[in-house]
Amino acid sequence: MSNKNEKRLHTFSIPEVKPEGWLKRQLEIQMQGLTGKLFDIWDSVGSYSGWLGGTGENWERAPYYLDGLLPLSCYLEDKEHWDIACRFVEWTLGSQDEEGNFGPVASKEDYWSRFVMLKVLIQYYEIKKDSRVLPFFDRYFQYLYKKIPQVPMKQWSSARIGDLLYCIQWYCEREERSYIPALVEMLRKQALDWVDIFTDFPFTRPAGYYYDWNKEYSHFSWEDYHDTMKYHANHIVNVTMGFKYPAMLSYFFDDLDYEAVSLAGMESADKYHGVASGAVNGDEHLSGNNPSQGAELCSIVEYMFSLQTMLEAFGLPCFADKMERLAYNALPATITEDFMAHQYVQQANQVLVSKAKRNWFNNNEESNMFGLEPNFGCCTANMHQGWPKFVKSLWYRESDSEVVSMVFAPCRLETEAEGKKLCIREETEYPFKEKITYHVEEASHDGLEFKIRIPGWCSACKIYKNGICVKEVKNREKTGDVASVCRGIRTGDKIEAEFSMEIETSHWFHNSVAVERGPLVYALDMKERWEAVREVAGVRDYEVYPESDWNYALEENPSFEMQAGCVGVVPFSKEHPPIRLKTRGRRLDSWKLEDNSAGTLPVSPISPDGTEEEITLIPYGCTKLRVTQFPWYKKEDK
């Protein structure tokens, strides 16, 4: 076993990084929305929950919910919801039996749901330092050590062992136990082998190419699915959770280049199933990179958490680039602005939201509707971790004398370094604006090294300390790195970073183009008509219809007029987006609806119809109907 990696980083504890500015406002909106209301209105996580000793749902939903509610309550100092989260924690800590197992009796034989609750307890320990938590972990891990030789991990538990390894690694940083190496070795043998899958990626086409879901469903039992269609290996949430598996193995073994395995897995997923938002398509299994296929909300938030663990394990800034792409595009786009409704799956090209048959692999007709529980309730329970865990991804430390601003958002770092208090306030309207200002509010650290990630999309940057340029890069090759800004900071210092945010295009499915600026992807600003189709427990389900044309093609090298505003009360607002891009486009009449989605993109370049019109693009995260990946035409085709 090995724990050697010179590039390893460490997150700060939850109380050490506090959201500010637009990010805090986003968290407040979340708490005012479904996160704050769900305990009272949704039985799956309410007072009858099996995780409170009740007769209700006793598997993953309450742990999922707490994985977001608990840290969110801490960040907002919301005592009411903190007390609700602690009711579950107290019940869980009191549920451990003589063998070391814990949780609802009705699901006692399940491993997977316990992994999630362990992640909740990790966050609880960071906040409260409760002395009961570490012995609780020890007893459960000893239980697993004795149990899994007779009752091995399978199905969900086998596919998601990376999350258990995360919990074991966290525990190992605090306690040493002689049985842990043998336990980890057993888990490695019982895990779905993501290392093999990512090294030689087998799913280069949508799941529907390999498997007929209706035939699988009608002919085989649930226990057979894994063998008959590799169900768990191409399940989209398992895949995004699985990204962390090589990273976690790297803490215990040095027999492979696990960093290379992780990079290969992400590259393959993007190549064969990726879309411009940063998401990996899966509805509910890997579904190719057609932008009209769906990407499940659970997969977005789980991918973000996997990236956080990969940043810790390998320290590569490309993981932070991907984190921002997901958080600033895919995450806000699939949840309403008031956080009162969400989709099960989003589409990069989403021109109609309705209950209708679509080309999903095995999702139902409600999957892209906004509501309380479209298609299935896992996302209703799991979406809450997205923004709170994102806060924990903002700052990392390399050692006691090195801090890294890795992912950018307004926040405050309050910690200790070199035995002395350190407080840095990060002021910014990033990702919409290019400037970040760090106000050193308390520090007397002559030896502290202050580092900032240079994003992979950035070709030029300037960094100033107290008005003096300490680093300037021009015509930079677009590969992310981490720049050492200065050694030594003191109270009153001000560090400013300015990143060039150029408007660029990238190429995707059928040679389509997406428009990007910095970490943001831009999409067609469509007029939307929202219709409430039902109401459950005070929460409305919606269909959304287009009130403007959507089938536009862009010129090969489009020019843009940028209109910048302020980040408003709703950060990702459709009515008041912080950035608008004006450009020209031409309608493509042959590009029409197919199966209630935008039809398959024609291969570009194309010959469009009609005359040029002015169209507006806004940040992807501000849209609910959109075209993001456009066909394009050459100038001479006018």
N, C-alpha and C positions, 0 to 999 in steps of 0.2 A: 504494500500500500504506500501511496505517496501523497504528499501535500505540497509539492514544490512547484511553484510557478511565479517567476519574478514579476509578471504583469498583473498578478491578482489585485483586485480592489476589494474594498469593504464598504457596504452601505452604512450610513449613520442610523441610529435608532429613531423611531417615530417621533419622539419629543424633540429631537435635535433639528429637524427641518420643518419649518412652518410655512404653509402657503400664504401668499399675499397677493394683492392686486387682482387681476382678472382670474387667476387660478383659484383664489379663495372664494371669489364670487361664484365660480363654477361649482365648487363644492357646496356652497350654500344653496344654490339652485337644486343640486342633487338631493340634499337633505330635505328641502321643502317639497320635493317631488316624491317619487315612489320609494326611495330609500327610507325616508322618514315616515312614510305611511304604511309600508307593507306589513309590519307586524300586526297592525290593527285590521287590515282589510283582506289579507290573503292567508287562508288557513294553513298553507304549506309551511309558513314560517311563523305562525301565530302562537297563541298561548296553548293550543292543543298539540304543538309540535312534539314528536317523539324525543327531541333533544331537550325538552323540559319535563320529560316523564309522561307525556300525554299519549293519546291514541292516534295522533295525526301522523303526517309524513315523517319517516324516521331514517331517510337515507341521506342524500347530499344537499338538499335544498337549504335547510337551516345553516349548516356549516358554510355553504356558499354565501349566503346572505351576510352572515357575521364576518366573513372575510373582507367585506367592504364596510359594513355598518360600524364595526368596532374601531378601525382606524379613523374613519370619517368623524365619528363622535368625538374622538380625541382631538383631531385637528380643529374642530369647530367649538370645542369645549362645551358640548351639548350634553348636559347631565342627564336629561330625560332619556335620550337614546343610548348613552353610555350605560345607564342602569339597565336598560332592556338587554343590551349585549352581555352585561355581566350576569344577568339571570341565567343565560345559556352557559356561560363559562362556569359559574358556580355549580350548576347542575352537572355539567360534564366532569368537573374535577371530583365531584362526589359520587360519580357513577362507576369509578374504577373498581373492578372486582378483585378477588384474591389472586387470580391468574395474571392480572395486569391489563386485561381487556377493559374497554369502556364503551359508553354510549348506550343507545336504546336497546333493550333486550330483543325486540323484534328483528333488529338487523345486526345482532351481535356477531354473526359469522361473516359479515362484509368487512373487507379491509379498506376499500377505496374511500368511503365516506370519512373514515377515521383520519386518513391523510389530510383531508381538508381541515378538519377540526384541529389537528396538530398545528397547521399553519395559522389558524386563529389564535391558538394559545401562544405561539411564538410572538405574535404582535402584542398580545395581552402582557406577556412577560416583559417585553421591551418597555412598555408603558408603566407597569406597576411593580416590576421586579418581585413578583409573588414567589415566595420560597417553595410553594407547593408544586410549581410547574416542572422543575428539573427532575425531581423524584418521580413525578407522574410519567414523564417521558421515559425514564430509565425502566420503570416497571413495564410499560407498554412494549418497549423494544426487547426486553427480556421475554415477554410473552410471545412476540413474533419469533424470536430465536428458537423457542421451544415448539411453536405451533406450525410454522410454515413447512418444516420437513414432512409433516403428516398431512397438512391441508395447504397446498401450495397456492400462490397467487395465480389468478386467472382472470380472463375477460378484462373489465375496467381496471382492476387492481394491477394486473400484469402490465397493461399498457401505460399506466401512470405511476410506475414505481419511481420515476424521476422526482416526483413530488415528495415521496417518502424519503428518498435519499437527501433531498434538500433539508428535511427536518432532522435527519440523522446527522448531517454535516453541521447544522446549526448547533445541535446538542454537543457534538464532539468539540466544538470550539470552547465549550464551557466545562465539560466533564470528560474524563477518560474512563472507558470501561473495556475490559479485556475481551468481552464477547462480540464487540462491534465489528471487528474485521471479518469474523466468520459470518455474522449476520449479513453484512454487505455482500460478501461473496455468494451467499445463497440467493440473495435478492437479484444479483446480477444474472444468475443462472435461470431464475424464474421470470425475468423481465422480458417483455416484448423487445426484440433486439433492434432498437432504433439505430444503433451504430451500424449494423449491417444494412438497414434500409437506407440510411443517409449516405453511406459509402457507395452503394450501387442502387440508386433510386429506381424502384421497379414500376412506379405509377406515373408513366409519362403521358397517359391519356386520361380523360375523365373516367370515373368509376363505371359509368354507364356503358363504356366501351367493353369492359371486361365482364360485367355482371348484370344480369337481369333481375332487378330488385323484386318485381312482382313474383317471379318464379322462386327466388330465394325465400321470400316471405311465405309463400303458400306450400312449399315443399320441405322446408327444413325448420328445425327447432332453434330457439335462441342459442342453445349450447353449440349448435353446429355452425353458426355463421362465421365464426373466426376461421374455421378450416375451409368452408365452402367459398367464401368471398373475401378472406383476409379483412373481415369487418373492422377490426380494431386498428389495423395497420394503415387503413386509408380513411378512417373517421377523422374529420377535420379538426375536432377539438383534441383528440388524442395526438394528432400530428403536431399541433402547436404546443401542447404540453410536452410532447416528446422532444422538442428542440432542446429542452434543458437537460435531458438525460445524459448526453456525452459530457456536458459541463459538470454535472454532479459526479460522474465517474472519475473525472480528472482529479478530484480531491483524494480519491482512494487508490487509484491505479496509475502507473506510468508506462503501461505496455503499448499504448497507441498515442497518436497525435490527435487528441480529442478536440482540440481547437479546429483542426482541419476538417474533422468529421462534422462539427457543427456548421462550419461555413459551407461545406458541400451540401448538407441537408437544406439549408436556407436557400442556397443558389438553385437547387433542383426544384424546390417548391415554388419559387418565384418564376423560374423558367417555364414550367409546365402548368402552373395553376395560379400564378400571380396576376394581380391587377394594379392599376396605377395608385390606388389608395394605400398600398402597402399590404393589403389583406391577401390571404390565400383563399381561393374559392373552394367552398365545400357546402353542398346543400343536400344531404348532410355529410356526404363523403366527397373526397377530392373530385372537382367537377370541371377542371380545365380552366383556361384563361380567357374564355369568352366573357366580356364584361357584362353580359346579361345573365350570367349564372350568379348564384348567391354566395355570400360569405357570412358565416354564422357569427352572431355577436359574441357568444362564448369564446369562439376562437380568437377574436380580437383581444379581449382582456387577458386570456391565457397566454397568447403570444407575447403581450406586453410584459407579463410576469416572467415568462421564460427569458426574455431579453434582459431583464434585470438580473437574473441569476447568471446569465452568460457574460454580462458586463463584469460581474464580480469575479467570475472564474477566469476570464481571459483578458479583460481590460481593453478590448478592441473598440475604438470609437464607431466602427460601422454598426455595432449593435445599438448605439445611441441614435445614430441616423435613422435606423429602422423604427426604434421606439418612438421618435418624434413623428415620423410619417404616419404611424398607426394612431397615436394619441391625438394628433392635430387634424387628421382627415377622417379615417374610418370610424373612430369612436364617437365623436359628436354627430356624425351624419346619420347614425342608426338609432338615435334616441332623440325624442322631441326636445325642443328648447326648454320646456318647463320640467323635463325629466319625469313626465307622467305617462309616457308610452314609449315602447321600443319595438323594433322589428326582430324577428328571429334571424332573417337573412337580409342583407343589403345587396344592392347591385351597383356596380360602378357606372353602368348605363341603366338608370332607373327612371323610366318615363311614365310609369303607371303603377300605383300601389292599390291593390284590390284583392278581393277574394276571387280567385280565378285559377284555372289550370295553367301551370307554367312548366318549363322544361327542367324542373327539379329532379334530382335523382330519387330521393325518398322523403322529401318534405311535403307538407300538405298545402292546400290552396290558400291558406291564410298567412303563409310564411313571410311575405314581405309587407303585410299590414302592420300598422302601428297600433299597439294596444297593450293590455295587461299581460296576456299570456298567449300570444300568437304561436301556433304550431305545437309548442311544448314549453313547459315551465322552467326548464333549466336556465335559460337566459334571464327570465324574470328574477331568479334567485342570484345569478352569478354576475350580472352586469355591474354590480355596485363596487367591485374591487378596482375597476379601471382607473378612475381618477385618484382615489386615495393611495393606491400603490404606486401610481405615477409620481406622486410627491416624493416617495422614498427613493426614486430613481434619479433625482436631480443632482445630488452631491455624493461623492465617494471619497474615501481616504485610501492612500497607498500605504502610509505608515503614520506614525504619530506626528511626523513633521512634514506631511504632504497631503494637501487637499486638492480635489479635482472638481471643478464645475463641469459636469459631463452632459447633462440634459438641461435645456434652458427654459425657465419659466420664473415668474416673480415669486420670491420666497425669502426666508430668512434662515440662515444657518447659525445655530447657537450650540456650541460644543466646547470641548477642551482639547487643546493641542499643546504638546510639550509641557503639560501640567498647568497651563494657564488658560483662562477663558478666551474664547474666540467667538465673535459675533460679526457676521457679514450679511448685509441686506442686499438682495439681488433685485434690482428695479428694471423692468423691461415690459414692452408690449410685444415681444417675440411670442409667437412665430410670425406675427403680422408685420413687425418692424425689425430692422436689422441691428439695432443698438441695444447693448446690455451694459448696465452700470452696476458695479459692485461698490457699496458703501461699507467701509470697514468701521463698524461702530464700536468695537472693543477688541483690541489686540495689542500685544507687546512681544511679538515673535520675530526675533532676528533670524532664526534658522528655518522658519516655516516656508516651504516651497508651495507657491500658489500656481495651479495649472488650470488651463481652459481647453476644452475640446475645440478643435477646428473642424467644422462640419465637412462631410465628404462632398457636398454640393458646392462648396465655397471656393472660388478661384482667387479671391483677394481679401485681405483683412488687415485691420490696424488695431493694435491694442495699446492703450495709454495708461500710464500710472501717474497720477497727479498732474495731468496735462502734458506729460512728456511721452512721446511715442517710444515704447520699449520693444515693439515687434511689429514689423510690416512685411506682408507677403503679397507679391504681385504675380500674376500669370501662374498661379499654383496648379500643379497637377491635382486633379480632384480625387484625392484619396485622403480620408479622414486621418487625423492624428491628434495628439494631445500636446499642447505647447506649454512649456514652462514660462510663465510670465515674469515672475520675480521670486527672489528668495528674501524673505523678511517683509512683514507688513506691520503697521502700527495704527492705532486709533486715529481716525480722520483721513486715512488714505482713501483714494478713489481710483478704481480701476475701470476703464471703459473698453469695451470690445465692439468693433463695427465690422460686420460681415457683409460682403457684397452679395446682394440678392438679385441676381439677374433673371429675367424671364426667359425660360428655355422650354424646349419640347423634348419629350422622350417617346420612344417607339414601343408599341405593344402588339396585341393580337391583330393579325391580318394587316400589319404595318400601320396600324392606327397611331395617332399622336395624342399625347396628353400634355397639358400646359402646366408648368411648374415654376414656382418662385420660392427659393429657399426650401424649407421643409413642407411647404403647402402645395397641394395640387388644386387646380382650378377647374370648375365645371360650369356648364351652361346654366345661366340664371333663368329658370322656367317659371312661368306663372302657375300657381298651384291652387286647386280648389279642394278643400278638406271637407269630407262628409263623415259625420259620426254614424256608425252603423249599429252600435249597441253600447250599453253601459253596464258594467259590473262593478259593484262595490264603489261606485262613484268614479270609476276610471273608464274612460271612453276608448273604444276601438275605432280606428279611422281607416277610410280609403282616401287616396289622394289622386286627383285627376288633373291632367295637364290642360291649361287654358292658353297655351301658346305652342308654336311649332317647336319640334325638338330635333328633326332630322337634318341637321346642318353638317356641312363639310367645311374645313378650314383651308386656307391657302397654304401652300407648301412651306413657306417661311413667313408666317404671319407677323404683322407689326401690332403693337399694343399701346394703348393709352392707359396709364395707371392712374386711378383716383384713390387716394388714401384718406381714411378718416380715423376716428378714434375707436378704441375698443370699448364697446358700450356695456350696459348693465348685463346684457346677455352676450357673452363673448363671441359665440358662433351664431350670430343673428342673421337670418335671411333678409329681413327688412332693412337692417343697418349693418351690412358686412363691413369690416374694417378696411377691406381692399376690394376694388372693382377693377377689372381689366376690360377695356373696350377694344373690340377687333372687328374684322369683317368675315362673313361666312356666306355660303350659298346653300340653298336647300337641295336635298337629294331625294326627289320624290319616290324613287324606287326603294328607298330604305324605309320600311314600314314595320308595323307591329307584327310579330309572329308569336303565337302562343302567349299573347298578352304581355309581351316584353319587346324591347327594341330588337328588331330583327338582326340576324347575324351581320356583322360589319362586312361590307364589301372590301375586297383587298385593294389597298391604296397603292398608287394614285388612281383616282377615279375621275369620271367626267360628270360634274354636277349639273343640276338643272337650275333655272331661275337666275336672277341677277344678284349681285352682292348686296348684303344687308349688314347693318351694324348689329352686332350681338354683344352681350355682356357675360363675362365669366366672373364668378365669385368663388371664394374658398369652398372646396368640396365639403368641409365640415359644416358649412352654413346651409347646405342644400338638403332637400328630401326628395325632390324630383331633379334629374340631372342627366346630362350627357358629359362624360369625362374623357372617353377615348373616342376621338373623332376620325372619320375618314378625311383624306386631304386630296387636293388637286393641284396641278402645276399651274403656274401663272399663265402659260400659253394656252391653257384650256378655257380662258375667259371668253 
